[in-house]
Amino acid sequence: MLNLATLLETSARTVPDRTAVVLGAQQLTYSELDAAARRVAGLLRSRGIEPGDKVALSCPNVPWFPVVYYGILKAGAVVVPLNVLLKSREIAYHLADSEAKAYFCFEGSAELPLGEEGWAGFGETPGCEQFFLMPASPGEDSPIAGAETLTAALAGQSAEFETVATESGDTAVILYTSGTTGRPKGAELTHSNLLLNVLTCHKLFGEVEHDVHLISLPLFHSFGQVVQMNAGLASGATLVLLPRFEARTALALMERHAVTFFAGVPTMYWALLEEEAAGVDLALIAENLRMAGSGGSALPVEIHRRFGERFGVTILEGYGLSETSPVATFTPRGAKARPGSIGRPVWGVEVDLVGEDWTPVRGDDAIGEIVIRGHNVMKGYYNRPEATAEVLRDGWFRTGDLARRDADGWLHIVDRAKDMIIRGGFNVYPREIEEVLLTHPAVSMAAVIGVPHERHGEEVKACVVRAPGATLSEEELITWCKEQMAGYKYPRLVEFFAALPTNATGKILKRELRDADTATAGAPGR
């Protein structure tokens, strides 16, 4: 049996009394977590959910997430995790598109009324038959008229449940893409996809007697879900949950719980470095921290350097997508990290570079689009054969990301293909410009985008967050850039921001920056 839920069951047998999940004063041991998941599985069976049925889950990083996630898997059903920031219309779309038969939704808060949005979305989806509201405080009555709380539904439910046997190729999870082009699509990941990615993580990170993970990456996203939750619970780790990332809170939790493992996206590392952390023992955090991993987007070299200096740990970079379960490349364990590189293909996975017509790109440092083949590649997009055919060919998955490969086979992300700027016929890669901008002492964070230009086609624009106390002007930064970069590369336009827009996983939303751009098309070159 290859059911992904066996990861939790094995640890529950091995270390039953060890703390599995922590959120503030809430703690669940491995035996308690497994028993709670069994009750969820029994509930689903009693409500007519069959193996293979889709069950949606809207939940932040609270203990309900792993309880329900593994309960759905134990029942042989398919987990459909949803972004907690979705509104009712978007929730209804995801429920209908995935053909979900049941929906578990966290109550939320006054600031994030997730339960109300979820209940409204459920009401617009006739095919979804069951709705369970997960209360923010266990035992409380439902604040939504007509909605059943999961606490009440589980009352009296037996913890005796035999996990449904699944085949390796059965779908375990459907992860929806961010929908930057067209409507979101659900990537079907199999039990084999996810189990082998967990095994890969163990090979990459090394196993110790007892890791303590700080999980600030959202569990509905593949990075936190697989690399930390699934891989962590499979190794008997303790998961310290942080529902909303705040640098000061993260550092305090790292100190309090002696965190050994942290994973994040570049904006999280940037925030940790910018936080003054009054009253937090950084030396103690550095002493305990053994592993720091980055993914989601390219990590600026300057952040890489500064984090190593402050915490004494080299951030190891990896790369992957929801469609690749997610890990596809990583810095090899024991190898000297190369800042700016996403490492090499992981065990059992092939990575190549191709042109627009799928022709292989050869030559050291030649730029091409990343394609991936291996045990990690999804079955396809759920009910989207045409969209699947666009990105899958002979087992190879086309990512849309541009990279170069050095003489030693290490890969270096250049940019998203759609983010590349073509200025006057020259290709300009935003990441390259961002790396240079971050070396300026008055620049804290930067994102580079292309904006329309009547003569050059596109112009290079820098969206910048100043360092605290800095008074850098647009003209000063443009002049400095002109001295640092070739004439076709340096930004002619600069706009300062208090903060750059990010999505729920912490990625900078360049699409929002482009959409909101107010620069005049055809601005004169300097």
N, C-alpha and C positions, 0 to 999 in steps of 0.2 A: 504494500500500500504506500503510495507516494503523497498522501494528503499532507499539505503544508502544516496543518495543525499538529502533526506529530512532533514538530520542533518543540512546541510548548509542553506536550505530554511527556517527552523524554526528560526535559529539565525538571518537570514536576515530580517525576519519580526519583531523579538523582539528587536534587536539592530542594525537597518539598517545603522546608521551613525558611529558606532564604527569601529575603524581600525581593520581589520581582519588579514592583512598580511603586513609585513614590510621587505624591503630589501634596505638598504641604504636610498636614497632619495625617493624610490618608495614606495607608500602606496596604498592599496585598502581597502575601507570600505566593510562591509558585503553586502550592497546592490550592490556595484560595482562588487564584486567577484561573487555574484550570477548571476548578469546580464551577465557578461562575460562568465560564464559557460553555461548559456542558449544559448548564441550565438554559442558556440562550438557545443552544442547539435543540434541546428538548422542546422548548417553546415553539420554535420554528416548525418542527415536525408536527406538533399538536395543532398548529394553525394551517396545515396543509402545504407547507413549503417542501418541495421535492428536490432531490439532488439535481443540480444543473440550473435551478431557478436563480434569478438574479435578485440580490438583496442590497439595497443602497444604504449608505452610512454617512451621515453628516455629523462630525464630531471633532472638536479640537483636541489638544494633547491633554486628555484627562483619562483616568482609569477605564471609563466606559469604552474607550476606543479599542484597546486590546481585548477586553472581555467580549464585545460584540463581534469584532473582526474574527477571532478564533472560533466563536460560537457559530458564525455563519459557515466557516470552513468545515467545522466538525459535522455540520448537517449536510455536507456535500454540496452546498449552494455556492454561488459566486459572489464575492464581495465587490461592491461598486462604491468606492470611497469618493465623496464629493467635497469640493472646496467649501469651507465654512463661510466664505464671503458671498456665495451665490444668493441671488434674490429669488423670490417665488417663481417668477416666469422661467428663470434659468434652471431652477430645481425641477420644475415640471418638464422641461425639455430633456434633462438628463434621465429622469425617471422613465419617460416615454421612450427615449432613444435606446436605453439599456433594457427595456421591457422588464423593469423591476416589479416583482410581485409583493415585496415588503420594503418598508423604509424605517430605519432607526434614525432619529434626529435628536440632537442635544438641545436642551431648553435654551441655552444661551444666556444673555444678560440684557439689561436695559440698553447698553451701548451696542450690543450685537444680538438682536432678537431672532436668533436662528430658528427657535422653535416655531414662532409665528410664521416666518417665511416658509419653513418646511411644511407646516400644516396647510398653508395656502397652496403651495406647489403640489402637495399630495392630493388636495381637493380637485386640482385641475387635471389629474392623471387617472382616468377610470380604470386602467389596467392594473394599477397598484392597489392591492387589496388590504394590506395591513400597515398600520402606522403605530410606532412606539416612540413615546417621548421620553428621553433620558433626562431625569431631573438633575439640576445643578446641585441640589442638596438631597441625598438619599432619603426616601420615605415621604417626601412632600407630595401633596396633591397636585394634579395637573392644573397649571394656570390657564390652559386652553380648553374651553368648553368642548366636550366630545372627544378629546384626545385621551388615549390610554397611556398611563405611565409604564415604563418598563419595570419599575419596581413592583407595581401592582401585578403586572402580567407574570412576573417571575415568582410571586408569592406561592409557596407550596410546590413549586416546580422541582422535581427530583434532579440531583446531580448525577444520577446514573444514566449515562448515555454512551453508546459505542460509536466512535467516530466512523463516518461513512467512508468506505474504501473508494478511492478515486484512481483513475488511470493517469499516467504521467502527462498525457496530452490533453487532459481535461482542463478547461479554463478554471483558474482559481480566483483571479482578480481582473477586473476591467478598470483600467486607469484612463481617465479622460485627459486628452491633450489640452493645452492652454487655449487653443482656438485662435492663435494669432493670424491664421489664414482660414477664413470660412468658419463654420460652426464646429464646436468641439467634437472630436472623434474618440471613441473608446478603444484603447489598445488592449487586446486580449492576451493576458499572460497566463501561462499554464503552471500547474503545480511543479512540473519539472523545471521550467524557466526560473521560478523563484527559489526552489530548493537548491539548484545549482549556483544561483547567485549568492545565496547564503554561504554555501561551501566555499565559493570564491572569496567572499569577504573574510572568512576565517583564514584562508591561505594568505591573503594580503596583509591582514592586520596582526596576525599571530594571536595565539590564545594564551591567556593567563588564568590563574586560579579564579579570580573574581574581578571583572571589570565593573566600573560604575560609569554609565553613560549619562550625560546631560543631553536630553532631547528637546531642542528648541526648534528644530526643523518640523514643519507640520506633518503629522502622521498620515494625512490623506495623500501626501505626495510620495513618489517612489523613493526618493533619497532617504528620508527619515524612516519610512515604513520598512524598507528592505535592509538598508545598510545598518540601521540602529535597532529598530524594534525586532524584526525577524532574526537578524544575525545575533543581536544581543540576547534575546530570550533563548535562542538555540544554544548559547554558550553559558547560560546560567548567570548572566549579568544582572545588575540592578539598574533599572531605568528611572532616572529622575526626570519627571515631566515638567516642561515649561510651556504653558498654553500660548503665551504671547512673548516673543523675544524682546527683552530689554537688557541692555548690556550690564547695567548695575545689578539687576536681579540675577542674571546669568553668572556673573562673577561671584556673587554672594553664595549661590547654590554650589558652585564649583568648590568654594572653600569649605562650606558646611558639610557637604557629602563626600569630600575627598574624591572628586570626579577624576577618572583616569582617561576618559575617552570623550572627545568633543568633535562633532562634525558640523559644518556650516557652509553657507554660501559666502562669497567675498564681502558682501555688505555687513554680515555679522562680524567677521573678523575686523573689519574697519571700525565698527561700533565698539568692539571690545578694546581696541587700541585708543579710541578717542575718549573713552570713559576714564575719568580721573580716579574712580574707585576708592573714594575716601573710606577708611575703616576696613578695607579688604586686604588680606595678606597675600599679595601677588607672589611672594616667594614660596608660600605654602602651596598655592595653586600650581605653580611651576614644578614643585617637587612631586606632586601627585600625578600630574598630567603626563601620560605616556604616549598618547596618540591624538593627533589633530588632522582631520581630513577635510578637504575642500572640493566642492563640485558645484554644479548648477550653472556656472558661468566661469569665464577665465579669471584666475586670481592675479591681480596686479603684483608685479615683482616687488614693488616697494612695500606692500602690505606683508608679503612673504618675509621680507627682510626684517621689518619692524617687529613682527610677532615672534620670530625666532629670538631676537634680542631681548624682548620683554619676558617671554615665558620659557625660553630654553628648549623649545620643541620646534622641529621643522615641520611645517604643514606639508602633508603629502597630498598631491593633487590627483584627481581622477576625472573620468569623463563617462557620461552615459545619458540615456534618455528614458522616458517612461517605456518606450517601445523596446528597450534593451534590458529591462528588468531590474535595475538600471545600469549596473556597472559594466563598462566595456573596456576601458583602459585605466591603468593606475600606475603610480610610481612603484616599481618593484621593491619588495621588502628587502632591506639590507643594502640597497643601492643608494648612492649619494643622490639626493634630490637635485633636480635641475629646475630652479625657479622659472616659471613661464611654460613648463612642459606638463602635459597631462599623462606622461609616462608611456608605457607600452601596452599592447593588447594583453588582457588577462588570460589566465588559463582557459583553454578550450575555445577561444574567440579569435577570429581573424579580422584585421582592419586593413583597409586599402584606401587609396585616394583615386578619384575618378574625375573626368571632365563632365560637361553637360550631357554628352551622348553616352555616358557610362564607360568611355575609353579610359583605361588605367593611366594615371599620371606618374611618370618616372623621373628620377633624378633627385639628388640631395637638395632639400629645401624648395623643391618645386611645389606649388600650391594646387590643391585639388579638394574636392568634396569628400568628406569621410563616408565610407560605406562599411557596414559591419555584418559579419556572418558568424553564427555559432549557437550554442545552447541557450543564449540569452535573448535571442530575437523573438519577438511576439508572433503569435499565430496570424495576426492581422487586425484590422480595425473592424469592430463588431458591426455586422450587417452593412459593411462598406467595401464591397469587392473592387469597385473602381478605384477608390482611394488607396486600397491596399496594393493594387497593381501598380500604382504610380510610384510607390516607394520600395516595393519588394521585387527582386528579380533573381532567380536561381539561388534563393536563400539569402541574398545580400540585401541589407536594409540601407536605404539612402537617407542620410541624416539632415542634410541642408546646412551642415557646418563645414567651414573651410579650414584647412590645416596644412601644415608642411611637415615633412618627416626628415630628420637630420641623418647624418651618415651612420649613426649608431641605432637607428630605428626608433628613436624617441619622437613622439608626436607633439606638435605645438599648434594650439588653436590660433587661427588668424582672426576669424570672425564668423558670424552667421552669414550665409550667402546673401540673405535679404538685407543685412545691415551694411554690406559693403557699399562704399560711396564711389561713384564714378565722376570724377571732376575733370572736365576738359579732356576726356579720353583716358585718363590715368586712374588706375584702381587705388583707392585709399582705404586702408583697413582701420576702422575706428579703434580697435584695441591697441594698435601700435601707438596711436596718438594719445590715448588715455594713459598708457604706461609712462610716456614722457611727461604729461601734465602732472602726474602724481609725484614726480620728483621735485616739483616747484614747492618751496617751503610754505607758501601761502595757500596751496591747494589741498583740500582735505579729501574730496571725492570728485570724480569727473565722468561724464558720459558724452561720447561724441556721436553726432548724427549728421545725416545729409539733408539739406533743405533745398528746395527748387531754386535754380538760377537760370536766367534767360540765356546767358552766354556760355556758361560752363556746364550746363545741365544740372549739376548739383554743386552746392557750396558746403564747405566743412564748418560745422558749428560745434562749439564746446559748451556743454551745460555743466556748470561748476559750482561746487559747494566750497566756500572759503574756509580755511582753517580758523579756529577760534581767535578773535581779535585781529585778524588780517584785514587790511584795507585795500587790497589789490584791485586795480581798475581793469576794465575791459581792454583799453589801449595798452596798458602795461603788460598784460598777459599775452596779447597778440604779438607785441614786439618781442617778448621773450621767446615765444614759440617760433617766430620767424628766424631767430638765431639758432634754434635747436633742430629744425626740420627742413627738409627740401621744400622748395617753393610751391609745389603742387599739393603738399600735405598739410601745411600748418593752418589752423583755424582762422578764418577771416571774421568770424562771428563768435561772440562770447556772450553768454547770459548767466548771471549768478542766481542761485537758488538757495533757500534755507535748507531744503532737503530734496532729494531726487525721488520720484515716484517708484515704488516697488510693488511687486505682487505679494501674495501670501507666503511665498517661499523665499522672499528677499531678493529676487532678481530685479534689476533696474528695468523699468518699462520704457524702453526707447520708443515704442509705438506711441505712448502717451506724450512723450516729449515732442515727437514729430507732429502729432495731431494738434497739440497746443501751441505749436510754434507760431510766433507772430512776426517773425522777421520778414521784411519785404523781399519778395522774389525779385531777383535781379539786383541784389545789393552790390554796389561797386566793389571790385577787388582792390586790395591794398598792395 
